[in-house]
Amino acid sequence: MCEIEEKRPNGHESIVYQIYGEMLNHVGVNNAISAKELSAKFGITERKLREYVSEMRRSNELEKLVMSCNDGYFICTDAAEFNRAVHRLLNAAFDLLKTARAAEKKAGHDGQVKIKVGELYNEICEPFASASESGQGVNNG
């Protein structure tokens, strides 16, 4: 039987608070917990864990910054950890947008549907691309 997760008044499922509570035990990059370990602890898939972590990151209520590194998830302790983690997120986002741009260029071949992401690319990607190419980083402008 499928169990429906109860949502609290602010919209978060109770498991989000449970995972967030666990994350409070993993402060600093040196105390990161792997996605495998964290998802096993709560009996969820790593994919579902990523969804919950995204929700925590966007939450106005949950104040601590849950970020990630190669070793797993952690709560940021300082600006350096935050900047490294944000840079990692921006690189992933930029890579996805570059893939979308390449798909746009390929669209229309062999009967494929033509899509238009160029405006989005110009608005979002180009500032990151020029900062990356100059070696400055996005926040250092």
N, C-alpha and C positions, 0 to 999 in steps of 0.2 A: 504494500500500500504506500502511496506517495504521501510524504509528510510535508505540509505547507509550513514554511518558516514564518514565524510571526514578525511583523515589522513594528518597530517602535515609532512613537509619534513623529520623530524627525525623518523617518524613512529608511534608516539603516536596519538591516536584519541583525538579530542578536549575535550571529556568528561573526559579523564584522567587528563588534565590540570585543568579542572573545579573542579574535586574532590580534586586534589592536592592543589588547591587554597583554598578550604574549609578546608583542613587539616591544613593549616597554621594558622587557628583560634583555633586549638586544640593542643596547645603546652604543653607538659608535661602530665604525666599519670593522673594527677588530672583533666585534661580537656578533657579526652577521649570522643569520640562520638560513640554511639553504631552503629553497622552495620545496625540495623533496621532503626534507624533515618537517617543515612547517605544515605542508599539506597533509602529510601522514598523521601528524599530531591531531588534526581536526577532521580527518577522514574525508577529505575532499580532493579533487584533482588539482594538479598544478595550474591548469587552465582556469579553474574556478577561483583558485587563490589569486591569480593575476587580476581577475575581475574585482575581487574584494580589495586588493591592494590599490587598484586604480580608484575605487570608490573612496578609500581612506585618504588618498592623496588629494582628491577633489573636495573632500568634506570641509565645511567651515567649522564644524563642531569638533572634529578630532584634530587637535592643534599640533601634535608632533609630526615631523616630516618623516614619513616612511619612504626610504629610498632603497636602491639596490646597487650591488657591485657583483663581481664575478663569484664571490662567495655566498651571496644571498641577499636577504633583506635586513635592514637595520634602521635605527632612528638616528638621524643626523645630530652631531654634537657641536659642529662648528661650521664656519663659512667654507673652509676648504673641502670638507666632506660634501657639503651641499653643492658646491660648484662642480665637483667631480661627478656627482650623481646626476645633476641637471644636464651636464655636458653629455653624459651617457644617454639620457632620454632624448635630448635634441639630436644626437647623432642617429638614433634609431628612427626618429620621426623624419629626419632629413633623408635617410636611406629609403624609407617607404615612399616619400614624395618623389624621389628620383626614379624609383621603380614605376610609379604612376605616370611620370613624364615619359619614360621610355615606352610604356604601354600605349600612351596617347600617340606617340610617333608611329608605332606599329599598327595601330587601329586603322581599319579601312582596307587592309591587305587581306586577300583571300576571303572576301565577304564578311569580314569582322565589322562590328559596329564601331563607328567613329565616336570617340568621346572627347571632351574638351576640359582639360585640367590646367591648361596653360596659364590662365589668369590666377588660379590658386597658386600655381608654382611661382609665378612672378611675385605675388604678394607675400608668400611665406618663405619660399626657399632661397630666393636670391640674396636676401640680407644674411642668411646663415652661410650660404656658399661663399660670398665675398669675404666674410669674417674668417671662415675656415681656411680659405685659400691664402689669406694674408697672414695666417698664423696668430691672429689676435684673439680669436674666440668670440662668442656671441656677446657675453656680458662685458667684455673689455673694450668693445666698440672701437 
